[in-house]
Amino acid sequence: MTESPKHQCSSCGRLTVEYSKFKCPKCKESSIYRCYTCREKHVPYTCTVCSYEGP
């Protein structure tokens, strides 16, 4: 049995296997990973490529 890949949340930095992944809405280059908690609480994230800040 293989373990699900863990990714670092772009908002809180926590490693998680339960996340949503999407491209930055501004530059479309960086992948944004957000854990369930940060998505529910609307914790801001910052794109590492273009510095876009989102909810």
Buried (B, 14 or more C-beta within 10 A) or exposed (E): EEEEEEBEBBBBEEEBEEBEEEEBEBEEEBEBBBBEBBBEEEBEBBBBEEEBEBE
